[in-house]
Amino acid sequence: MADTVVNDIFSSYQKYLDNEQETREQIRTVVKEIETHAREMITILQVIHQENCFEEIPQACLKTRQVFEKVRPEYVKLSALVVSGQYYRYNDHWRFVTQRLCFIAALVVYLEVGILISKETCAEIIGVKLDHKEGFHLELEDYLMGILQLSSELARFAVNAVTSGDYNRPMEISKFVSNINAGFRLLNLKNDSLRKRFDVLKYDVKKIEEIVYDLSIRGLKPGAQQSTD
């Protein structure tokens, strides 16, 4: 009798573990598909680092938005797999790709209109809810990590813009990233990964400032020549 009770108990545990493993495998499958789309979008946007690429940027942004159309249904699948109250049980599976998608969305919006994407717009582009009460949602920390990744990409973009002879772009990027830096300084960051990534932002700001300074002393800063005439 006792043996039967023990067997029943552990059989129920095994059933639970099997279901748990199956759910995680299904989540991994969906996340891999999202990661594939993310890599495709990053490849498309690498055009910004090519010489004399500026006429191609609008088309790259359009193509990237079209790929986002494929991403949103995948998040619907994730939402269906993760039952209510279980979001944080599994979110390690999709956290990093979501951060990358936040970065991609932020880069597209910057390239299109030169502004910082809001968390609301970011959630809409990716295809998730804004608030945890609504279900599958965008975490604030994931959004912030995406913005920090954006700053590093723009620092690289500033360097390559100079190579292409666009001396105004680094000035715009410098002001934009400096504003992001000022915004992050208002936050009391408790998350270790966010704090470490914020340290990288400080170097990004310095790198861009050095580019602007170099343009200034070489007389290549827009408006510099007019002021010396």
C-alpha positions, 0 to 999 in steps of 0.5 A: 500500500505504502509503495503504491502511494509513493509511486503515485506521488512520484508519478505525478512529479514526473508528469509535472516535469515532463510538461515543464520540459515540453513547455520549455522546448516549445518556447525555445522553438519560438524564440529561435524563430524570433532570433532568426528574424532579429539577425535578419534585421540587424543584417539589413541595418548594417547598411548604415556602416557602409560608405555613402549609404545614406540614400539606402537607409530609408529602404533599410528601415522599411525592410526592417519594419516588414520583418517585424511583421513576422516577429509579432505573430511569434510573440503571440505564440509565446503568449499562448504558451505562457499561462497567467502568472508564469511569465517570470518563470520562463522569461530568461528564454526570450529576455535577450532577444527582446532586448535586441529587438528593442535596440533594433526598433530604437535604431529604426525610429532614430534613423527615420525621425531622429528621436528616442523611441518610447517604451510604448512605441517599442512594445507596439512595434515588437508586438507585446503589451505595455503593462504586466497586468495585460499579459505578455509584456515588455519589461522596463529593463529590457527596453532600457537595455535596448536603448543602451545597445542603441548608443553603442551602435550610434557611436560606431555609426558616427565613426563611419559617417565621418568616413563617408564625409557626413560631418553633420551626423556625428554632431546630431548623434553626439547631442542625442546620445548625450541626452540619453546619458543625462536621462540614465543619470536620473535613474537609480539603477539597481539591476547589475547588468543595467549598471554595467551596461550604463558604464559602457554608455559613458565610453560611448559618449566619450568616443563620440565627443572625441570624434566631434572634437577631431572634426572641430580642430580639423575645421570640418565641423559644420559651421566652423569654416563660416565662423572663420571667414 
